[in-house]
Amino acid sequence: MATSMPKIDLNAWFAEFSAQFQGLNPKEPGQWPLAPKIAAGLAVMLGVVVAGYFLVLSDVQDGLDAERNREPQLRQDYKNKLAQAVNLPELRKQKSQVEEYVTQLEKQLPGKAEIDSLLSDISSAGVGRGLQFELFRPGQVLVKDYYAELPISLKVSGRYHDIGAFAADVANLSRIVTLHNLVVVAPSAPNSPLSMEATARTYRYLDATEVAEQRKAANKAAGAKK
């Protein structure tokens, strides 16, 4: 004997389901029917999940995104450091060569006590070429980070080739001397000597006391800017 499936009246079921949500007392949720209790529980769970995402997980996600954005730069830094590590022996060799070169240059810089001797060498170079000094005036010492610069205003007169030889002699001095702003003036009368005006600059290294004073002044200036 065949049995028939019971018929479900959806309209009646929906009406009964909707009726459970009518006339609810918000102050007494414990007395609500089953359907409103389940719906309220699901709403609370959803609210907790959403609030947890925005309060906790969103910060974690932002941090994760920031770290992902840093990844390309970190990879590049790693490659650069790896290349340096591979070439470390060669870099150390180059560093040693640079330090040796700097030491050689420092030896060409006179100390404070040797400046007078160097000025005498410049003057002797001109006199040795038969030049007449019309001006030989050391200027104000300019102190830099690791060295001091002494400008010397020069004006000499003599023959063209002797002036050229004097410039070459100055360039070949054992100490570093450079010539700047050279001006050669033609003679105003026949058989008169040429004249040359220039600024010779010589350099000396700073002693330990002067270096300490420079660093102190630099630190003081940096502190004032802050």
DOPA-292123 format. One record per residue (C-alpha): y, x, z; residue number from 1. Coordinates in nm, 2 decimals. Layout:
N
+--------+--------+--------+-----+
!     yy !     xx !     zz ! num !
+--------+--------+--------+-----+
!      Y !      X !      Z ! NUM !
...
+--------+--------+--------+-----+
//
This chain:
226
+--------+--------+--------+-----+
!     yy !     xx !     zz ! num !
+--------+--------+--------+-----+
!   0.00 !   0.00 !   0.00 !   1 !
!   0.33 !   0.16 !  -0.11 !   2 !
!   0.61 !   0.21 !   0.14 !   3 !
!   0.97 !   0.18 !   0.03 !   4 !
!   1.24 !   0.42 !   0.15 !   5 !
!   1.49 !   0.27 !   0.39 !   6 !
!   1.82 !   0.19 !   0.24 !   7 !
!   2.13 !   0.36 !   0.39 !   8 !
!   2.45 !   0.16 !   0.38 !   9 !
!   2.70 !   0.44 !   0.32 !  10 !
!   3.00 !   0.21 !   0.37 !  11 !
!   2.88 !   0.10 !   0.71 !  12 !
!   2.79 !   0.46 !   0.81 !  13 !
!   3.14 !   0.59 !   0.70 !  14 !
!   3.30 !   0.30 !   0.88 !  15 !
!   3.11 !   0.38 !   1.20 !  16 !
!   3.19 !   0.75 !   1.16 !  17 !
!   3.56 !   0.68 !   1.12 !  18 !
!   3.56 !   0.45 !   1.41 !  19 !
!   3.46 !   0.74 !   1.64 !  20 !
!   3.79 !   0.90 !   1.57 !  21 !
!   4.00 !   0.60 !   1.66 !  22 !
!   4.16 !   0.54 !   2.00 !  23 !
!   4.08 !   0.89 !   2.13 !  24 !
!   4.24 !   0.99 !   2.45 !  25 !
!   4.35 !   1.35 !   2.42 !  26 !
!   4.36 !   1.39 !   2.80 !  27 !
!   3.99 !   1.31 !   2.83 !  28 !
!   3.80 !   1.49 !   2.55 !  29 !
!   3.48 !   1.48 !   2.75 !  30 !
!   3.46 !   1.11 !   2.69 !  31 !
!   3.49 !   1.14 !   2.31 !  32 !
!   3.21 !   1.04 !   2.09 !  33 !
!   2.98 !   1.31 !   1.94 !  34 !
!   3.15 !   1.34 !   1.60 !  35 !
!   3.51 !   1.41 !   1.74 !  36 !
!   3.36 !   1.66 !   1.99 !  37 !
!   3.19 !   1.85 !   1.71 !  38 !
!   3.50 !   1.84 !   1.49 !  39 !
!   3.72 !   1.96 !   1.77 !  40 !
!   3.47 !   2.24 !   1.85 !  41 !
!   3.47 !   2.36 !   1.49 !  42 !
!   3.85 !   2.34 !   1.48 !  43 !
!   3.88 !   2.56 !   1.79 !  44 !
!   3.63 !   2.81 !   1.65 !  45 !
!   3.82 !   2.83 !   1.32 !  46 !
!   4.15 !   2.88 !   1.51 !  47 !
!   4.00 !   3.16 !   1.72 !  48 !
!   3.87 !   3.33 !   1.40 !  49 !
!   4.20 !   3.30 !   1.22 !  50 !
!   4.40 !   3.42 !   1.53 !  51 !
!   4.16 !   3.71 !   1.58 !  52 !
!   4.21 !   3.81 !   1.22 !  53 !
!   4.58 !   3.81 !   1.23 !  54 !
!   4.60 !   3.97 !   1.58 !  55 !
!   4.33 !   4.23 !   1.55 !  56 !
!   4.16 !   4.26 !   1.22 !  57 !
!   4.49 !   4.27 !   1.02 !  58 !
!   4.60 !   4.58 !   1.20 !  59 !
!   4.27 !   4.74 !   1.14 !  60 !
!   4.29 !   4.65 !   0.77 !  61 !
!   4.64 !   4.80 !   0.74 !  62 !
!   4.51 !   5.12 !   0.90 !  63 !
!   4.22 !   5.13 !   0.66 !  64 !
!   4.45 !   5.08 !   0.36 !  65 !
!   4.68 !   5.35 !   0.48 !  66 !
!   4.38 !   5.60 !   0.51 !  67 !
!   4.26 !   5.50 !   0.17 !  68 !
!   4.61 !   5.57 !   0.03 !  69 !
!   4.60 !   5.91 !   0.19 !  70 !
!   4.26 !   6.00 !   0.04 !  71 !
!   4.39 !   6.14 !  -0.30 !  72 !
!   4.64 !   6.37 !  -0.12 !  73 !
!   4.38 !   6.49 !   0.12 !  74 !
!   4.14 !   6.56 !  -0.17 !  75 !
!   4.42 !   6.76 !  -0.34 !  76 !
!   4.50 !   6.95 !  -0.02 !  77 !
!   4.13 !   7.03 !   0.02 !  78 !
!   4.11 !   7.16 !  -0.33 !  79 !
!   4.42 !   7.38 !  -0.28 !  80 !
!   4.29 !   7.52 !   0.05 !  81 !
!   3.94 !   7.58 !  -0.10 !  82 !
!   4.11 !   7.78 !  -0.39 !  83 !
!   4.30 !   7.98 !  -0.13 !  84 !
!   3.98 !   8.05 !   0.07 !  85 !
!   3.80 !   8.16 !  -0.25 !  86 !
!   4.10 !   8.39 !  -0.34 !  87 !
!   4.16 !   8.51 !   0.02 !  88 !
!   4.07 !   8.88 !  -0.04 !  89 !
!   4.30 !   8.89 !  -0.34 !  90 !
!   4.58 !   8.72 !  -0.15 !  91 !
!   4.55 !   8.96 !   0.14 !  92 !
!   4.57 !   9.25 !  -0.11 !  93 !
!   4.88 !   9.10 !  -0.26 !  94 !
!   5.03 !   9.05 !   0.09 !  95 !
!   4.97 !   9.41 !   0.17 !  96 !
!   5.13 !   9.53 !  -0.15 !  97 !
!   5.44 !   9.31 !  -0.09 !  98 !
!   5.47 !   9.44 !   0.27 !  99 !
!   5.45 !   9.80 !   0.13 ! 100 !
!   5.72 !   9.72 !  -0.13 ! 101 !
!   5.95 !   9.57 !   0.13 ! 102 !
!   5.90 !   9.88 !   0.35 ! 103 !
!   6.00 !  10.10 !   0.06 ! 104 !
!   6.31 !   9.89 !   0.00 ! 105 !
!   6.41 !   9.90 !   0.36 ! 106 !
!   6.39 !  10.28 !   0.35 ! 107 !
!   6.66 !  10.27 !   0.08 ! 108 !
!   6.89 !  10.08 !   0.31 ! 109 !
!   7.09 !  10.30 !   0.54 ! 110 !
!   7.13 !  10.24 !   0.91 ! 111 !
!   7.46 !  10.18 !   1.09 ! 112 !
!   7.49 !  10.55 !   1.17 ! 113 !
!   7.43 !  10.65 !   0.80 ! 114 !
!   7.71 !  10.44 !   0.64 ! 115 !
!   7.97 !  10.72 !   0.68 ! 116 !
!   7.74 !  10.96 !   0.50 ! 117 !
!   7.68 !  10.72 !   0.22 ! 118 !
!   8.06 !  10.66 !   0.18 ! 119 !
!   8.10 !  11.03 !   0.15 ! 120 !
!   7.82 !  11.05 !  -0.11 ! 121 !
!   8.00 !  10.79 !  -0.33 ! 122 !
!   8.33 !  10.98 !  -0.30 ! 123 !
!   8.16 !  11.31 !  -0.38 ! 124 !
!   8.00 !  11.15 !  -0.69 ! 125 !
!   8.35 !  11.07 !  -0.83 ! 126 !
!   8.50 !  11.40 !  -0.73 ! 127 !
!   8.20 !  11.58 !  -0.88 ! 128 !
!   8.28 !  11.42 !  -1.22 ! 129 !
!   8.64 !  11.52 !  -1.21 ! 130 !
!   8.77 !  11.17 !  -1.13 ! 131 !
!   9.09 !  11.09 !  -0.94 ! 132 !
!   9.05 !  10.83 !  -0.66 ! 133 !
!   9.35 !  10.60 !  -0.65 ! 134 !
!   9.18 !  10.36 !  -0.42 ! 135 !
!   8.88 !  10.39 !  -0.19 ! 136 !
!   8.89 !  10.11 !   0.08 ! 137 !
!   8.59 !   9.98 !   0.26 ! 138 !
!   8.61 !   9.61 !   0.33 ! 139 !
!   8.49 !   9.37 !   0.60 ! 140 !
!   8.12 !   9.39 !   0.68 ! 141 !
!   7.93 !   9.07 !   0.58 ! 142 !
!   7.63 !   9.02 !   0.81 ! 143 !
!   7.34 !   8.83 !   0.65 ! 144 !
!   7.01 !   8.72 !   0.79 ! 145 !
!   6.83 !   9.05 !   0.78 ! 146 !
!   7.09 !   9.29 !   0.64 ! 147 !
!   7.46 !   9.37 !   0.63 ! 148 !
!   7.67 !   9.41 !   0.32 ! 149 !
!   7.97 !   9.65 !   0.30 ! 150 !
!   8.21 !   9.60 !   0.00 ! 151 !
!   8.42 !   9.90 !  -0.11 ! 152 !
!   8.72 !   9.85 !  -0.33 ! 153 !
!   8.74 !  10.14 !  -0.59 ! 154 !
!   8.99 !  10.26 !  -0.84 ! 155 !
!   8.94 !  10.58 !  -1.02 ! 156 !
!   9.09 !  10.75 !  -1.32 ! 157 !
!   8.96 !  11.00 !  -1.56 ! 158 !
!   8.79 !  11.05 !  -1.90 ! 159 !
!   8.57 !  10.77 !  -2.04 ! 160 !
!   8.24 !  10.97 !  -2.03 ! 161 !
!   8.32 !  11.10 !  -1.68 ! 162 !
!   8.37 !  10.74 !  -1.56 ! 163 !
!   8.04 !  10.64 !  -1.72 ! 164 !
!   7.86 !  10.93 !  -1.56 ! 165 !
!   8.01 !  10.84 !  -1.22 ! 166 !
!   7.87 !  10.48 !  -1.25 ! 167 !
!   7.53 !  10.63 !  -1.33 ! 168 !
!   7.54 !  10.87 !  -1.04 ! 169 !
!   7.62 !  10.58 !  -0.80 ! 170 !
!   7.33 !  10.38 !  -0.94 ! 171 !
!   7.10 !  10.68 !  -0.88 ! 172 !
!   7.20 !  10.74 !  -0.52 ! 173 !
!   6.90 !  10.75 !  -0.28 ! 174 !
!   7.06 !  10.45 !  -0.10 ! 175 !
!   7.12 !  10.12 !  -0.27 ! 176 !
!   7.47 !  10.08 !  -0.41 ! 177 !
!   7.57 !   9.83 !  -0.67 ! 178 !
!   7.89 !   9.81 !  -0.87 ! 179 !
!   8.06 !   9.47 !  -0.94 ! 180 !
!   8.36 !   9.33 !  -1.12 ! 181 !
!   8.41 !   9.65 !  -1.33 ! 182 !
!   8.74 !   9.65 !  -1.51 ! 183 !
!   8.83 !   9.95 !  -1.74 ! 184 !
!   9.19 !   9.98 !  -1.84 ! 185 !
!   9.30 !  10.17 !  -2.15 ! 186 !
!   9.56 !  10.44 !  -2.10 ! 187 !
!   9.92 !  10.33 !  -2.15 ! 188 !
!  10.01 !  10.66 !  -2.32 ! 189 !
!   9.83 !  10.91 !  -2.54 ! 190 !
!   9.62 !  11.17 !  -2.36 ! 191 !
!   9.65 !  10.96 !  -2.04 ! 192 !
!   9.32 !  10.90 !  -1.84 ! 193 !
!   9.14 !  10.58 !  -1.83 ! 194 !
!   9.13 !  10.38 !  -1.51 ! 195 !
!   8.85 !  10.18 !  -1.37 ! 196 !
!   8.86 !   9.92 !  -1.09 ! 197 !
!   8.54 !   9.80 !  -0.93 ! 198 !
!   8.38 !   9.68 !  -0.61 ! 199 !
!   8.09 !   9.89 !  -0.48 ! 200 !
!   7.85 !   9.71 !  -0.25 ! 201 !
!   7.62 !   9.90 !  -0.02 ! 202 !
!   7.37 !   9.74 !   0.22 ! 203 !
!   7.23 !   9.84 !   0.55 ! 204 !
!   6.95 !   9.70 !   0.76 ! 205 !
!   7.03 !   9.54 !   1.10 ! 206 !
!   6.90 !   9.70 !   1.41 ! 207 !
!   6.70 !   9.51 !   1.67 ! 208 !
!   7.01 !   9.40 !   1.87 ! 209 !
!   7.18 !   9.26 !   1.56 ! 210 !
!   6.87 !   9.08 !   1.45 ! 211 !
!   6.84 !   8.92 !   1.79 ! 212 !
!   7.21 !   8.81 !   1.78 ! 213 !
!   7.16 !   8.66 !   1.43 ! 214 !
!   6.86 !   8.46 !   1.55 ! 215 !
!   7.05 !   8.34 !   1.86 ! 216 !
!   7.34 !   8.23 !   1.64 ! 217 !
!   7.11 !   8.05 !   1.40 ! 218 !
!   6.93 !   7.87 !   1.68 ! 219 !
!   7.27 !   7.77 !   1.83 ! 220 !
!   7.39 !   7.64 !   1.50 ! 221 !
!   7.07 !   7.44 !   1.45 ! 222 !
!   7.10 !   7.29 !   1.80 ! 223 !
!   7.46 !   7.19 !   1.73 ! 224 !
!   7.36 !   7.00 !   1.41 ! 225 !
!   7.10 !   6.80 !   1.61 ! 226 !
+--------+--------+--------+-----+
//
